[in-house]
Amino acid sequence: MAIIGKNVIENLTTAMYEDLRIVYREYIQNASDSIDKAIKIGLLTSSEAQINITINASDKSISVYDNGTGIPSKDFYLTMSSIADSKKDRFEDKGFRGIGRLGGISVCNRLRFSSSVKGEDVVSICEWDAKKVRDILVDKNANPTASELVDMVLLFSKEKGNIDEHFLKVELLDIEKSASELLDVKHVKRYLQTVAPVPYAQGFYFKSLIHKFAQKNGFKIDEYQVFVNDDRLFKEYTTKLYKEQGNHKIAYDEILDIAFDIFKDANGKPLAWIWYGISSFETQIPKINEMRGIRLRKGNIEIGDEYTFSSHGFYDEPRGGLYYIGEVFAVSPDLIPNARRDYFNLNDTCRDFEKIARPLFYERLKRIYHYANDYKKAQQKIQELANEVTKYNEKVNEGTFVSPDDKQKAKDKIEKLTKDAEKADRVIKNRNEKEKDDEVLTRVYKEIKQKYPAEKKEVKPVEEVPEKNTKNKSFITQSLSGYSKKEQKLVSEIYQIIKSILPHDTAELVITKIQEELKK
């Protein structure tokens, strides 16, 4: 008979996950399956279903409670003592490997499960001595089989229950110091708002469009009422995109609209579908935006993180994914999350999905943010010319050029900017013509025009603008009437030196200040 050693238990517990917070996801995943079953058999409605997480930092304890079907007392022992032998349907249920419930062993000293079903007046209890599990795993002299280890650390009992109750409660007791992050309520909420199968935030304008698209195409978005210390969780999508400025966060861009696509196999059967946000793509979305990146989900539970598609070669440029917000929902039963839930099992369906979906990420999404950037730069070039022409005209009219050389440099700059602006104008016309039937890019270009209006000045740079109210004074030093022409020339030379060694704005400020002092 084959012998399965204790290291199997280590691989399924302490060595399974790099991020300790994943234990929350595992228990929510199992709770969701129990709730789905309860709704299916009419035990409760979706509005009644709840998953309640209670974090008690002072007591160093965590509990995850759901009012799903619960586990009948006759099945409780076998269910709780079986490892990697789940009776769940891998094509229907979110958790089906029978290992997720062991996640708590790595972070607490006692792991307790209690459950009851409607119609039974008994609460079945199973407690793992998690500390003992870890001690045995590191003891070189202790070599029980996996089954023997489980029998050594499990304790079953029963209590009197309420015949009308149905639930499963997981308690992580005496949390290890090394896992103290699991007791940080704010930290846990942020994580679960990203990972858990919860609804979109109330203020997210596009949530109704997402649900309408899903309903129209026969897709289901699983959403549950999940609470952490009585606060209900929502996916923190917003229409505004923020960046940090000092100690504040300010909106720098916004989601203008969303686009959809469906990834179908050769037979026209949907494998997955996507929604993604359309903005003016100012820059990569900063980390302060919790939901940045296009996320992969199955059963509305996140697979991996914002880097999942980048790490699996979907983007030509790894940075590309961080220009977007969005979600890919896997719908094919053959797209199966792997044990670590950081990607799919690598089967034929997964390879089909990659082949079909990759062009959208690799080509289309890249093209959108690159074209948006080109369009924005072109608008800015045209506006830069307009600004320089305005400044030139003002200096001519006010007689504030330092010298003929200073004036010529301004003319030369305008001539260069004119060539740049003409090239930019061709880029804009080309983009407008080529993408006139592309709804996404047309929408992006429209927004960029509004954010970066490009005013065209019809003044030719080489022409002089009529000087008004300057009393024939063409240069700034000519207004120093208290000084001789020789002195004015010397001041002019000083001004030119200042302009040559200081940044433009600083030089202008210094010259203005000196000019004011000399006029006194």
ZAMARGU-4260 file (C-alpha; in steps of 0.2 Angstrom, whole numbers, plus 5000, padded with zeros to 4 digits):
<rodrens>
0) 5000/5000/5000 | 5006/5017/4996 | 5012/5028/5010 | 5008/5047/5009 | 5020/5056/5021
5) 5017/5071/5032 | 5025/5083/5019 | 5009/5083/5009 | 5000/5092/5023 | 5014/5105/5023
10) 5012/5108/5005 | 4993/5110/5007 | 4995/5122/5022 | 5010/5132/5027 | 5018/5131/5010
15) 5003/5133/4999 | 5001/5152/4999 | 5013/5167/4999 | 5000/5180/5004 | 4992/5175/5021
20) 4977/5185/5016 | 4972/5171/5004 | 4964/5162/5019 | 4950/5174/5019 | 4947/5171/5000
25) 4947/5152/5003 | 4934/5153/5017 | 4923/5165/5007 | 4924/5154/4992 | 4918/5139/5002
30) 4904/5150/5010 | 4899/5155/4993 | 4896/5137/4987 | 4886/5133/5002 | 4875/5149/4999
35) 4873/5144/4981 | 4867/5127/4986 | 4855/5134/4999 | 4847/5146/4987 | 4846/5132/4974
40) 4835/5121/4986 | 4825/5136/4992 | 4832/5137/5009 | 4835/5156/5008 | 4835/5170/4995
45) 4850/5179/4988 | 4844/5194/4999 | 4845/5184/5014 | 4861/5176/5011 | 4876/5183/5021
50) 4895/5180/5024 | 4900/5188/5040 | 4918/5190/5045 | 4922/5196/5062 | 4940/5202/5066
55) 4945/5204/5085 | 4962/5211/5086 | 4963/5211/5105 | 4957/5193/5106 | 4968/5188/5091
60) 4954/5179/5083 | 4944/5179/5066 | 4928/5170/5062 | 4920/5168/5045 | 4901/5164/5046
65) 4889/5160/5032 | 4870/5155/5033 | 4871/5142/5019 | 4866/5124/5020 | 4878/5119/5033
70) 4885/5101/5035 | 4873/5087/5041 | 4880/5079/5057 | 4880/5062/5049 | 4892/5069/5036
75) 4902/5081/5047 | 4916/5069/5052 | 4920/5062/5035 | 4919/5079/5027 | 4931/5087/5040
80) 4943/5073/5041 | 4945/5071/5022 | 4959/5080/5014 | 4959/5084/4995 | 4944/5073/4993
85) 4930/5085/4990 | 4913/5079/4984 | 4910/5096/4975 | 4907/5098/4957 | 4923/5106/4949
90) 4913/5113/4935 | 4899/5121/4946 | 4907/5125/4963 | 4920/5139/4966 | 4930/5128/4978
95) 4931/5109/4974 | 4948/5103/4979 | 4945/5100/4998 | 4960/5109/5003 | 4955/5127/5006
100) 4949/5125/5023 | 4966/5120/5029 | 4973/5137/5025 | 4970/5143/5043 | 4982/5130/5050
105) 4997/5141/5045 | 4991/5157/5054 | 4983/5152/5070 | 4986/5139/5085 | 4968/5133/5084
110) 4957/5131/5069 | 4938/5127/5073 | 4924/5123/5062 | 4906/5122/5068 | 4890/5118/5058
115) 4872/5114/5059 | 4858/5111/5046 | 4840/5116/5046 | 4830/5102/5055 | 4844/5096/5067
120) 4846/5102/5085 | 4864/5099/5085 | 4880/5109/5081 | 4894/5098/5075 | 4912/5104/5080
125) 4929/5100/5073 | 4945/5108/5080 | 4962/5107/5073 | 4977/5109/5084 | 4986/5119/5071
130) 5001/5123/5082 | 5003/5104/5084 | 5002/5102/5065 | 5016/5114/5063 | 5027/5107/5076
135) 5025/5089/5069 | 5029/5096/5052 | 5046/5103/5057 | 5051/5089/5069 | 5063/5078/5060
140) 5060/5064/5072 | 5042/5064/5069 | 5037/5055/5053 | 5018/5050/5053 | 5009/5047/5037
145) 4997/5061/5032 | 4982/5051/5038 | 4991/5048/5055 | 4995/5066/5057 | 4977/5071/5054
150) 4971/5059/5067 | 4983/5066/5080 | 4977/5084/5078 | 4959/5083/5076 | 4946/5083/5090
155) 4927/5081/5086 | 4912/5086/5098 | 4894/5091/5098 | 4883/5104/5106 | 4865/5108/5107
160) 4859/5118/5093 | 4843/5127/5086 | 4833/5117/5074 | 4829/5132/5063 | 4848/5137/5061
165) 4859/5132/5046 | 4877/5138/5045 | 4895/5135/5044 | 4907/5145/5055 | 4926/5145/5054
170) 4936/5151/5069 | 4954/5155/5068 | 4959/5156/5086 | 4975/5163/5094 | 4982/5171/5078
175) 5001/5169/5076 | 5011/5185/5078 | 5019/5182/5061 | 5001/5183/5054 | 4996/5199/5063
180) 4991/5207/5046 | 4976/5197/5046 | 4970/5207/5061 | 4971/5223/5052 | 4953/5227/5048
185) 4957/5241/5036 | 4970/5231/5027 | 4958/5216/5026 | 4944/5226/5019 | 4954/5233/5005
190) 4960/5216/5000 | 4943/5208/5000 | 4935/5222/4991 | 4947/5218/4976 | 4946/5199/4978
195) 4929/5194/4985 | 4913/5191/4974 | 4905/5207/4980 | 4894/5220/4970 | 4901/5235/4962
200) 4902/5251/4973 | 4886/5261/4973 | 4894/5276/4965 | 4901/5267/4950 | 4891/5274/4936
205) 4895/5260/4924 | 4889/5245/4935 | 4872/5245/4927 | 4879/5244/4909 | 4890/5229/4915
210) 4875/5220/4922 | 4865/5223/4906 | 4878/5217/4895 | 4880/5201/4906 | 4861/5198/4906
215) 4859/5201/4887 | 4872/5188/4883 | 4867/5175/4896 | 4881/5178/4908 | 4880/5178/4927
220) 4889/5189/4939 | 4889/5180/4956 | 4888/5193/4970 | 4886/5190/4989 | 4883/5201/5004
225) 4900/5200/5013 | 4903/5210/5029 | 4918/5213/5039 | 4915/5219/5057 | 4897/5223/5051
230) 4903/5234/5036 | 4897/5228/5019 | 4910/5226/5006 | 4909/5232/4988 | 4922/5232/4973
235) 4929/5250/4974 | 4928/5255/4956 | 4925/5273/4953 | 4923/5284/4938 | 4938/5295/4944
240) 4956/5291/4943 | 4967/5298/4956 | 4985/5302/4959 | 4994/5308/4975 | 4999/5326/4977
245) 5008/5330/4993 | 4997/5323/5007 | 4981/5323/4996 | 4974/5313/4982 | 4967/5322/4967
250) 4958/5317/4951 | 4968/5318/4936 | 4957/5308/4923 | 4941/5299/4923 | 4932/5284/4915
255) 4922/5291/4900 | 4914/5275/4895 | 4917/5256/4895 | 4919/5243/4881 | 4915/5225/4880
260) 4921/5209/4871 | 4917/5191/4871 | 4931/5178/4868 | 4923/5163/4859 | 4931/5146/4854
265) 4931/5139/4836 | 4913/5133/4839 | 4906/5150/4844 | 4905/5145/4862 | 4910/5159/4875
270) 4925/5155/4885 | 4926/5172/4894 | 4920/5190/4892 | 4928/5207/4896 | 4924/5225/4901
275) 4937/5238/4901 | 4937/5257/4905 | 4940/5271/4892 | 4949/5286/4898 | 4960/5299/4890
280) 4975/5288/4896 | 4985/5302/4904 | 4997/5290/4912 | 4998/5273/4920 | 4985/5272/4933
285) 4994/5275/4950 | 4993/5262/4964 | 4982/5273/4974 | 4968/5267/4963 | 4964/5250/4971
290) 4956/5242/4956 | 4968/5247/4943 | 4973/5234/4930 | 4962/5222/4921 | 4958/5208/4933
295) 4954/5190/4930 | 4939/5182/4939 | 4930/5165/4939 | 4914/5165/4949 | 4917/5183/4952
300) 4932/5178/4963 | 4948/5186/4958 | 4962/5175/4950 | 4979/5182/4954 | 4980/5201/4954
305) 4982/5216/4943 | 4998/5208/4935 | 4991/5192/4930 | 4989/5195/4912 | 5006/5204/4911
310) 5015/5189/4919 | 5007/5177/4907 | 5012/5187/4891 | 4996/5195/4886 | 5004/5212/4884
315) 5017/5217/4872 | 5022/5230/4885 | 5021/5224/4903 | 5016/5242/4908 | 5001/5241/4896
320) 4989/5233/4908 | 4991/5248/4921 | 4983/5260/4909 | 4966/5251/4911 | 4953/5246/4924
325) 4942/5231/4919 | 4938/5213/4922 | 4939/5197/4912 | 4925/5184/4918 | 4929/5166/4914
330) 4913/5157/4910 | 4919/5141/4902 | 4918/5126/4915 | 4935/5120/4907 | 4944/5136/4912
335) 4948/5130/4930 | 4958/5140/4942 | 4974/5131/4948 | 4977/5126/4966 | 4985/5143/4971
340) 4972/5152/4961 | 4984/5163/4952 | 4980/5157/4935 | 4971/5143/4926 | 4975/5125/4925
345) 4985/5123/4908 | 4974/5113/4898 | 4968/5114/4880 | 4954/5126/4884 | 4966/5138/4893
350) 4977/5138/4878 | 4962/5142/4867 | 4958/5156/4878 | 4975/5163/4877 | 4976/5162/4858
355) 4959/5170/4856 | 4961/5184/4870 | 4979/5189/4868 | 4976/5200/4852 | 4964/5211/4862
360) 4978/5214/4875 | 4993/5213/4864 | 4987/5224/4850 | 4971/5233/4853 | 4973/5239/4870
365) 4991/5244/4866 | 4985/5254/4851 | 4972/5263/4861 | 4983/5271/4874 | 4998/5274/4861
370) 4986/5283/4849 | 4979/5293/4863 | 4996/5298/4869 | 5000/5303/4851 | 4984/5313/4849
375) 4987/5322/4866 | 5005/5327/4861 | 4999/5333/4844 | 4986/5344/4852 | 4999/5351/4865
380) 5011/5355/4850 | 4998/5366/4842 | 4993/5374/4858 | 5012/5377/4862 | 5014/5387/4846
385) 4998/5397/4850 | 5005/5402/4867 | 5022/5407/4860 | 5014/5418/4846 | 5004/5426/4860
390) 5019/5429/4871 | 5029/5436/4855 | 5015/5448/4851 | 5014/5454/4869 | 5032/5457/4870
395) 5032/5467/4853 | 5017/5477/4859 | 5024/5481/4876 | 5042/5483/4871 | 5049/5470/4883
400) 5062/5461/4872 | 5079/5462/4880 | 5088/5464/4863 | 5087/5462/4844 | 5096/5445/4847
405) 5082/5440/4860 | 5069/5445/4848 | 5076/5435/4834 | 5078/5419/4846 | 5059/5421/4849
410) 5056/5421/4830 | 5067/5406/4827 | 5058/5397/4841 | 5041/5401/4833 | 5047/5395/4816
415) 5052/5378/4824 | 5036/5377/4833 | 5027/5380/4817 | 5034/5366/4809 | 5031/5355/4824
420) 5013/5361/4824 | 5010/5357/4805 | 5016/5340/4808 | 5005/5338/4823 | 4990/5344/4813
425) 4993/5331/4800 | 4994/5318/4814 | 4977/5324/4821 | 4969/5324/4804 | 4976/5307/4800
430) 4969/5299/4816 | 4952/5307/4814 | 4951/5300/4797 | 4957/5283/4800 | 4948/5280/4817
435) 4932/5289/4812 | 4922/5272/4813 | 4931/5267/4829 | 4919/5271/4843 | 4932/5269/4857
440) 4946/5280/4849 | 4933/5293/4843 | 4927/5294/4861 | 4945/5296/4867 | 4950/5309/4854
445) 4935/5319/4859 | 4940/5320/4877 | 4958/5324/4873 | 4952/5339/4863 | 4942/5345/4877
450) 4956/5343/4890 | 4969/5350/4878 | 4961/5363/4867 | 4972/5368/4853 | 4970/5386/4847
455) 4977/5390/4830 | 4985/5407/4828 | 4985/5414/4811 | 4999/5426/4814 | 5015/5423/4803
460) 5030/5422/4815 | 5041/5432/4803 | 5029/5447/4802 | 5030/5461/4814 | 5015/5465/4824
465) 5010/5483/4825 | 5017/5491/4840 | 5004/5500/4850 | 5006/5512/4865 | 5025/5508/4866
470) 5031/5526/4861 | 5042/5517/4848 | 5051/5508/4862 | 5055/5491/4855 | 5066/5484/4869
475) 5064/5483/4888 | 5079/5494/4892 | 5073/5508/4882 | 5060/5511/4895 | 5074/5516/4907
480) 5073/5534/4902 | 5084/5539/4917 | 5099/5530/4910 | 5109/5535/4895 | 5109/5524/4879
485) 5126/5517/4884 | 5119/5512/4901 | 5104/5505/4893 | 5115/5494/4882 | 5125/5488/4897
490) 5109/5483/4906 | 5103/5474/4890 | 5119/5464/4890 | 5117/5459/4908 | 5099/5454/4905
495) 5105/5443/4890 | 5118/5434/4902 | 5104/5431/4915 | 5093/5423/4901 | 5108/5412/4896
500) 5111/5405/4913 | 5095/5404/4921 | 5079/5394/4917 | 5067/5404/4907 | 5054/5408/4920
505) 5067/5412/4933 | 5076/5423/4921 | 5060/5433/4917 | 5056/5435/4935 | 5074/5441/4939
510) 5074/5453/4924 | 5057/5460/4929 | 5062/5463/4947 | 5078/5472/4941 | 5068/5482/4929
515) 5056/5488/4942 | 5071/5493/4954 | 5080/5503/4940 | 5064/5513/4936 | 5062/5519/4954
</rodrens>
